[in-house]
């Protein structure tokens, strides 16, 4: 769902490209380009009650990570200007940090905790890098074991046929029309990691988003979204064939994995001619 945007005494009613329900939209960023991106990212948004601003986040204590002003500052990446994230307005627990690993998984494993809204990249020595994420709204979560079979910088987006049937205006981004080019308006953000099970595309993605205030919330139908600065960091740390566990129980990932069936698709699949990683 989309965030509510208060313009005087009026609310603008829109439809998400990832939902059939009309919802209210909150303006997220001050630029027109990212305002449009907010509309295209509607499959990963929801409405939440106003909360008091969180306290100033602590400075990272691990020398591997820079200070938050650097970590979430503006970036120039592949010709795109990514705006800074107002990190002081985000609950500190959802900012990138190194923590004790709660998962017990082998180093190099990604564990997505759908209860806590965290993504852990397990490190040696009982530690993990933790990122805040936005996750599938109730009834649409996917869980299971997967592997990063493909990953892409500034990925192309192709809406699935179910989405085009609901919103015919998206047909211009169909597979036949070449999809939506990568960029600040693209729903997959600055990076995407494509998850496969048994050689088949799950249609589940770990991807970027400019909507920093959706992190830590149940906001999407079938995807895991990170702030663009965080997905770029994760992308650079993830080697080929990285195992991924999506679970409701980070302390015991296998116990939290259910046979939930396929994800509600946000993407029509891996683009044609993609060079998929070979068998493990």
C-alpha positions in Angstrom: 0.0 0.0 0.0 1.0 3.6 -0.5 1.8 6.1 2.3 -0.8 8.9 3.0 0.3 12.3 1.7 -1.4 15.3 3.5 -1.8 18.2 1.1 -3.6 20.9 3.1 -6.9 19.2 4.0 -6.9 16.8 1.1 -5.7 13.2 0.5 -4.8 11.9 -2.9 -6.3 8.4 -3.6 -4.2 6.2 -5.9 -3.9 2.6 -6.8 -0.7 0.7 -6.2 0.7 -1.2 -9.2 1.2 -4.1 -6.8 -2.3 -4.0 -5.2 -5.9 -3.8 -6.3 -7.0 -1.7 -3.3 -7.1 2.1 -3.4 -4.9 3.5 -0.7 -3.7 6.9 0.5 -0.1 8.1 -0.3 2.3 10.0 1.9 4.9 12.1 0.1 8.3 10.5 0.8 10.9 12.6 -0.9 11.1 16.2 -2.0 12.0 15.7 -5.6 9.6 15.0 -8.4 11.6 12.1 -9.7 11.4 10.2 -6.5 7.8 11.2 -6.0 7.1 9.2 -9.2 9.3 6.4 -7.9 7.1 6.2 -4.8 4.1 5.5 -7.1 6.0 2.8 -9.0 7.1 1.3 -5.7 3.5 0.9 -4.5 3.9 -2.8 -4.1 6.2 -2.2 -1.3 4.3 0.5 0.7 1.7 0.7 3.4 0.0 3.2 5.7 1.1 3.5 9.3 0.1 5.7 12.2 2.3 8.7 12.9 4.9 7.8 15.5 7.1 10.1 17.6 10.6 10.6 16.1 13.1 8.1 17.3 16.2 9.1 19.3 19.4 10.0 17.5 21.0 6.7 16.4 24.3 5.7 18.0 27.6 5.9 16.1 28.6 2.4 14.8 31.1 0.9 17.1 32.6 -1.5 14.6 35.5 0.0 12.6 34.4 -1.9 9.5 31.4 0.4 9.2 31.6 4.2 8.7 29.5 6.7 10.6 25.9 7.0 9.6 26.2 10.4 7.9 28.7 8.7 5.5 26.8 5.4 5.4 23.5 7.0 4.4 24.9 10.1 2.6 24.2 10.9 -1.1 25.8 8.7 -3.6 26.7 8.9 -7.3 26.3 5.4 -8.7 26.5 4.4 -12.3 25.4 7.8 -13.4 22.5 8.0 -10.9 22.3 10.5 -8.0 21.0 8.7 -5.0 19.8 11.2 -2.3 20.8 11.0 1.3 18.7 9.1 3.8 17.5 11.2 6.8 18.8 8.5 9.1 18.0 10.5 12.3 14.3 9.9 11.6 14.6 6.1 11.4 14.4 3.8 14.4 18.1 3.1 15.1 17.5 -0.7 15.3 16.9 -0.7 11.5 20.1 1.1 10.6 23.0 -1.0 9.3 25.1 -2.4 12.1 27.2 -5.3 13.2 25.6 -7.5 15.9 25.9 -10.9 17.6 24.6 -13.5 15.1 21.3 -14.9 16.4 20.9 -17.4 13.5 23.7 -20.0 14.0 24.0 -20.3 10.3 27.4 -20.6 8.5 29.2 -17.5 7.5 28.1 -16.1 4.2 24.4 -17.0 4.7 21.7 -14.4 4.4 18.8 -14.8 6.8 15.7 -12.7 6.5 13.7 -12.5 9.7 10.2 -11.6 8.8 9.1 -11.1 12.4 11.9 -8.6 13.3 12.1 -7.0 9.9 15.8 -7.7 9.7 18.2 -9.1 7.2 21.3 -10.8 8.6 24.5 -11.4 6.6 26.3 -14.0 8.8 30.0 -13.2 9.4 32.7 -15.4 11.0 33.2 -15.3 14.7 29.6 -15.3 15.7 28.8 -11.9 14.2 26.5 -10.6 11.5 25.8 -7.5 9.6 22.1 -6.5 10.2 20.0 -4.4 7.9 16.5 -3.2 8.4 14.0 -4.3 5.7 10.4 -3.8 4.6 8.6 -7.1 4.2 5.5 -8.7 2.8 2.2 -7.6 4.3 0.1 -10.2 6.3 -1.1 -13.0 4.1 1.5 -12.5 1.4 4.7 -13.4 3.0 7.0 -16.1 1.5 9.4 -18.2 3.4 11.8 -20.9 2.6 15.3 -21.7 1.5 16.7 -20.2 -1.7 19.9 -19.2 -3.4 21.1 -16.0 -5.1 21.1 -17.2 -8.7 21.5 -13.8 -10.3 22.0 -10.2 -9.2 21.9 -7.0 -11.1 22.9 -3.3 -10.7 20.0 -0.9 -11.6 17.9 -3.8 -12.8 15.2 -3.7 -15.4 11.6 -4.2 -14.1 8.9 -6.1 -16.0 5.5 -6.2 -14.3 3.9 -9.7 -14.3 0.8 -10.3 -16.4 -1.5 -10.4 -13.3 -0.4 -6.8 -12.5 -0.9 -5.6 -16.0 -4.4 -7.1 -16.1 -5.2 -5.0 -13.0 -3.5 -1.9 -14.3 -3.3 -1.8 -18.1 -1.3 1.4 -18.1 1.7 -0.8 -17.0 1.6 -2.7 -20.3 4.2 -0.3 -21.7 6.7 -2.0 -19.3 5.8 -5.6 -20.3 8.3 -8.1 -21.4 7.3 -7.6 -25.0 7.9 -3.9 -24.7 11.3 -4.4 -23.1 10.5 -3.6 -19.4 11.2 -0.5 -17.4 14.9 0.6 -17.5 16.8 0.8 -14.3 16.8 4.1 -12.5 15.5 6.1 -9.6 11.9 5.5 -10.6 12.3 1.7 -11.0 10.5 -0.4 -8.3 13.6 -2.6 -7.8 15.8 0.3 -6.9 19.6 0.4 -7.2 20.2 -3.4 -7.0 18.3 -6.6 -7.0 19.3 -10.1 -5.9 17.1 -12.8 -7.6 16.2 -15.8 -5.5 15.9 -19.3 -7.0 14.7 -22.6 -5.5 15.8 -25.9 -7.2 16.8 -24.0 -10.3 13.4 -22.2 -10.6 12.8 -18.5 -10.1 10.8 -17.8 -7.0 9.9 -14.3 -8.3 11.1 -13.2 -4.8 13.7 -10.4 -4.8 16.0 -8.7 -2.3 16.0 -5.2 -3.8 16.5 -1.5 -3.2 14.0 1.3 -2.5 14.2 5.1 -1.9 11.3 4.8 0.6 13.3 4.9 3.8 10.3 5.3 6.0 8.9 1.9 4.9 11.8 0.1 6.5 10.8 -1.9 9.6 7.2 -2.3 8.4 5.1 -5.0 6.7 4.7 -3.2 3.4 5.0 -5.3 0.3 3.6 -8.3 -1.6 6.3 -10.8 -2.1 9.6 -8.8 -1.8 12.3 -7.8 0.7 13.3 -4.1 0.3 16.2 -2.3 1.7 17.3 1.3 1.5 19.3 1.9 -1.7 22.5 2.6 0.3 22.0 -0.7 2.2 21.2 -2.9 -0.9 24.4 -1.5 -2.6 26.4 -2.5 0.5 24.8 -5.9 0.7 25.3 -6.5 -3.1 29.0 -5.8 -2.8 29.4 -8.3 0.0 27.4 -11.2 -1.4 29.3 -13.7 -3.5 27.8 -16.0 -6.1 25.4 -18.7 -5.0 24.8 -17.2 -1.6 22.3 -19.3 0.4 19.2 -17.4 1.7 16.8 -18.4 4.4 13.5 -16.4 4.7 12.0 -17.2 8.1 9.8 -15.9 10.9 12.3 -17.1 13.5 15.9 -15.8 13.2 17.0 -17.7 16.4 15.9 -21.0 14.8 15.6 -20.4 11.0 14.6 -23.9 10.1 11.7 -23.8 12.6 10.4 -20.6 11.1 10.4 -21.8 7.5 7.0 -22.9 6.2 5.8 -24.4 2.9 4.0 -21.1 2.0 3.9 -21.5 -1.8 5.0 -19.1 -4.4 5.4 -15.4 -3.7 2.9 -12.9 -5.0 5.0 -11.8 -8.1 6.3 -8.3 -8.3 8.4 -9.1 -11.4 7.8 -11.1 -14.5 11.0 -13.0 -14.1 14.7 -12.8 -14.8 15.3 -10.7 -18.0 16.0 -12.6 -21.2 19.6 -13.2 -22.0 20.5 -12.9 -18.3 23.7 -14.8 -17.5 22.6 -16.9 -14.6 25.1 -18.4 -12.2 25.9 -22.0 -12.8 25.0 -24.9 -10.5 26.4 -24.8 -7.0 
